[in-house]
Amino acid sequence: MPPHKSKSAPAEGSSVYEALCDLGESDATAAVLAALIEQGPSLIKDIAVYSGWSIPAVSQELAELEEIGWVSREKVPNMKRGRDPYEYRLEITKTEMGRFYRDRVKERLKTIESAF
């Protein structure tokens, strides 16, 4: 098990997490997406706890999802000292996500069919 992942996390018992893994997402991506789908907008520390991945690993996954337009972030005023944290939220709709994964499955089926 990678050192940046805890031994168990709520995401790993999630049917959303399992479905995303079945659709070809990495464990980390599936866990981060499951956290955002199931919990809604969240701070990175809450995503890390839910997903079981370290904050740096979650940060990397969120940056990649933000780059492709699936996730956005917004600063949340912090009443304590230090930097304001960011709240992350899904920007992709259920319909867009469904279309993306349907297309992915179709491509994989074509690959299998062409091998016959």
N, C-alpha and C positions, 0 to 999 in steps of 0.2 A: 504494500500500500504506500503511495507517495507520502512524503513527510508533510506535505501541505494540506492533507485531508485528515479529518478526524475519523475515528473508527465507526461511528454511527451518527446519523443525522436524520431529522424528520423527513427530508426530501427523499431519502432512500426507501422509505416505506410508502411513498406517494405513487398513485396510479399515473399521475401526470408525468412524473420523473421517469417511470418505467416506460411509458408510451414514447416519450422523447428519445430515450435510449434505443428503443426498438426501431425508431425512425432514423437512427444513425447519428444522433448527437453524442458527443463525448460526455463522460460522466459529469464533468464540471459544467459544461454548457447546459445539459439537461437539468442539473441541480439548481443553477441560477435562474433558468427560465421557469422551472417549477415553483421556485420561491416567489417570483414576481407574478406568476399566474395565480397561485393559490393565496398569496398574502397581499397582493396589490402593491402600490408604491411603498418602497422600503429603503431604509438606510443601509449602507454597505455592511455595517456590523451585523444587522439583523439578517441580511441575506447570507452572510458568512455562517452565522449560527444555524440557520435553517438548512443551508446546503451542506454544511460539514466541511467546507473548504476554507482555507486561510483567507484573510483579508487581501493579501497581495494576489492570490490566485483568483479570487472573486473580482478584484479590480481589473485584472487582465481580461477576464471573460466579459465583464461589463463594457470595457473599452472596445472590444471586438464587436459586441452586439450594438453598441452606440454607433460605431463606424458604418455598419450596414443599415442603420436606421431602425433597428428593432427596439432600441431602448433610448430613453432620454434621461437627463439628470437636471435637477434644479436645486440651487442652494437653499438650505433651510436655516433660518436665523438661529444662532446658537447663543443661549443665555450664559453659557460658561465661557471660560477662557479658551483661546485657541481658535483654530479655523472653523468656519461654518461647514457643517457636513452637507453632503448631497443626498437628495432623495432620488432614487431611480424608479422609473416606471416604464411599462411596455408601451410602445408606440404602434406596434404592428397590431392589426385587428385580428379577431378570431378568423374571419373570412380570408384575410391575406395569409395568415399562418397555415390555414387549411390548404389553400391553393399551393403554397410553397411545398408542403410535405406531400401532397398528392402528386405534384410534378416530380419530386424526388423519387417517389415510389415507382412512378411510371417509367422514369429513366432506368432505374435498376431492373425493372421487369423486362425492358427492352434488351438490356445487356444479357440477361439470363436467356431470353428467347432467341437471341442471335447466336448463342452458343450451341443450340440444338442443330 
